[in-house]
Amino acid sequence: MELAQPNKLFEYAALKIPVITSCFAAIQETFDDACLMYFAPGSSEDLARCILELHADPGRRGQLAENAYNRYRGVRWSKAKKDYLDVVDRMLRHRR
């Protein structure tokens, strides 16, 4: 999981559902701590702390969800596919 960005994360962002997730570099590359609430991987205590904090703070839940949605809009497939297809095209041209 340290190298993955779960599809579910993008689905939650698109639906403006606040997310608590393990602090992995692959996820942080796309979503900073203004978008998601991070906990230390493997720490049930830190996860519990995050759950309680967000449960007690609806304003923060809303802000995280809104920020994640705005970030998602910039990286969603309709935007990212051009970059992806450009890379594939360059690779194919390079092979010829």
C-alpha positions as CSV (number, residue, x, y, z in Angstrom):
1,M,0.0,0.0,0.0
2,E,2.9,2.4,0.4
3,L,3.1,2.8,-3.3
4,A,-0.6,2.8,-4.1
5,Q,-3.3,5.4,-4.4
6,P,-6.6,3.5,-3.8
7,N,-9.4,4.1,-6.2
8,K,-11.8,4.4,-3.3
9,L,-9.9,7.5,-2.1
10,F,-10.7,9.3,-5.4
11,E,-14.3,8.1,-5.2
12,Y,-14.7,9.6,-1.7
13,A,-13.1,12.8,-2.9
14,A,-15.4,13.1,-5.8
15,L,-18.4,12.5,-3.5
16,K,-17.0,15.0,-0.9
17,I,-16.7,12.4,1.8
18,P,-14.0,13.3,4.3
19,V,-11.2,10.7,4.4
20,I,-8.9,9.5,7.2
21,T,-6.0,7.5,5.7
22,S,-2.6,6.1,6.5
23,C,0.3,8.5,5.9
24,F,1.9,7.1,2.8
25,A,4.0,9.1,0.3
26,A,2.0,7.9,-2.7
27,I,-1.2,9.4,-1.3
28,Q,0.5,12.6,-0.1
29,E,1.8,13.2,-3.6
30,T,-1.7,14.0,-4.6
31,F,-3.5,15.0,-1.4
32,D,-1.9,17.1,1.3
33,D,-3.1,17.4,4.9
34,A,-5.5,20.1,3.9
35,C,-7.4,17.5,2.0
36,L,-7.2,14.4,4.1
37,M,-6.6,13.5,7.7
38,Y,-3.5,11.3,8.1
39,F,-2.7,8.8,10.8
40,A,0.5,6.8,11.4
41,P,0.5,3.5,9.5
42,G,-0.2,0.6,11.8
43,S,-1.2,2.8,14.8
44,S,-4.7,2.0,15.9
45,E,-4.3,4.7,18.6
46,D,-3.6,7.4,16.0
47,L,-6.5,6.2,13.9
48,A,-8.8,6.4,16.9
49,R,-7.6,9.9,17.6
50,C,-8.4,11.0,14.1
51,I,-11.8,9.5,14.1
52,L,-12.7,11.2,17.4
53,E,-11.3,14.5,16.2
54,L,-13.2,14.5,13.0
55,H,-16.4,13.3,14.6
56,A,-16.2,16.3,17.0
57,D,-15.5,18.9,14.3
58,P,-18.0,19.0,11.5
59,G,-16.5,22.2,10.1
60,R,-13.1,20.5,9.6
61,R,-14.8,17.4,8.0
62,G,-16.5,19.8,5.5
63,Q,-13.3,21.7,4.8
64,L,-11.3,18.5,4.3
65,A,-13.9,17.1,2.0
66,E,-14.1,20.4,0.0
67,N,-10.3,20.6,-0.4
68,A,-10.1,17.0,-1.4
69,Y,-12.8,17.5,-4.0
70,N,-11.0,20.6,-5.4
71,R,-7.8,18.6,-5.7
72,Y,-9.5,15.6,-7.2
73,R,-11.0,17.9,-9.9
74,G,-7.5,18.7,-11.1
75,V,-6.3,15.1,-11.3
76,R,-9.5,13.2,-12.3
77,W,-9.3,11.0,-15.4
78,S,-10.9,13.5,-17.7
79,K,-7.8,15.8,-17.0
80,A,-5.1,13.1,-16.4
81,K,-5.8,11.0,-19.5
82,K,-4.2,13.5,-21.8
83,D,-0.9,13.3,-19.8
84,Y,-1.1,9.6,-19.7
85,L,-1.8,9.2,-23.4
86,D,1.1,11.6,-24.2
87,V,3.5,9.5,-22.2
88,V,2.3,6.3,-24.0
89,D,2.6,8.1,-27.4
90,R,6.1,9.2,-26.7
91,M,7.1,5.7,-25.6
92,L,5.7,4.2,-28.8
93,R,7.5,6.8,-31.0
94,H,10.7,6.1,-29.1
95,R,10.5,2.4,-29.9
96,R,10.3,3.0,-33.7
